[in-house]
Amino acid sequence: MHYPKEVSTFCPRCKKHTVHEVEKGKKRKASELSWGQRRFRRAQRGYGGFPRPKPEGRAKAVRRVYLKYRCQQCKHTLQPASFRASQLDLRETKG
């Protein structure tokens, strides 16, 4: 799927439509202090092994895409609702 690198959309801080830069959202490092990670580490301890069965089959072909829009005037960043796409290419718009 092709997506433009710049989009004109509403900025809640400027309170008008402005040009926004588009970038892909990146996954941050998982926190070791989160409850799920603490539970996982506790289950991993000792001789027990992996706490859940290995997933069978293949991974999904279509991944969820997270985008970030950054206003070029006030630099405010907003994240619209995610959507699914097998591949996302950010491209320059002609014109």
LINSULMO-V191567 format. One record per residue. N is the residue number from 1. RES is the residue in three letters. PHI is phi in whole degrees, 0 to 359 (999 if undefined). Layout:
{{N RES PHI} {N RES PHI}}
This chain:
{{1 MET 999} {2 HIS 263} {3 TYR 223} {4 PRO 289} {5 LYS 283} {6 GLU 231} {7 VAL 229} {8 SER 267} {9 THR 212} {10 PHE 284} {11 CYS 256} {12 PRO 291} {13 ARG 278} {14 CYS 283} {15 LYS 61} {16 LYS 200} {17 HIS 284} {18 THR 224} {19 VAL 278} {20 HIS 242} {21 GLU 279} {22 VAL 250} {23 GLU 219} {24 LYS 284} {25 GLY 284} {26 LYS 252} {27 LYS 283} {28 ARG 273} {29 LYS 294} {30 ALA 292} {31 SER 283} {32 GLU 285} {33 LEU 266} {34 SER 290} {35 TRP 297} {36 GLY 296} {37 GLN 289} {38 ARG 295} {39 ARG 295} {40 PHE 296} {41 ARG 296} {42 ARG 295} {43 ALA 289} {44 GLN 286} {45 ARG 294} {46 GLY 84} {47 TYR 259} {48 GLY 292} {49 GLY 93} {50 PHE 289} {51 PRO 284} {52 ARG 217} {53 PRO 292} {54 LYS 292} {55 PRO 291} {56 GLU 262} {57 GLY 84} {58 ARG 250} {59 ALA 286} {60 LYS 295} {61 ALA 282} {62 VAL 252} {63 ARG 254} {64 ARG 278} {65 VAL 251} {66 TYR 249} {67 LEU 246} {68 LYS 235} {69 TYR 254} {70 ARG 244} {71 CYS 294} {72 GLN 281} {73 GLN 273} {74 CYS 253} {75 LYS 64} {76 HIS 286} {77 THR 253} {78 LEU 228} {79 GLN 241} {80 PRO 287} {81 ALA 297} {82 SER 283} {83 PHE 215} {84 ARG 260} {85 ALA 206} {86 SER 287} {87 GLN 207} {88 LEU 231} {89 ASP 244} {90 LEU 274} {91 ARG 234} {92 GLU 290} {93 THR 272} {94 LYS 275} {95 GLY 126}}
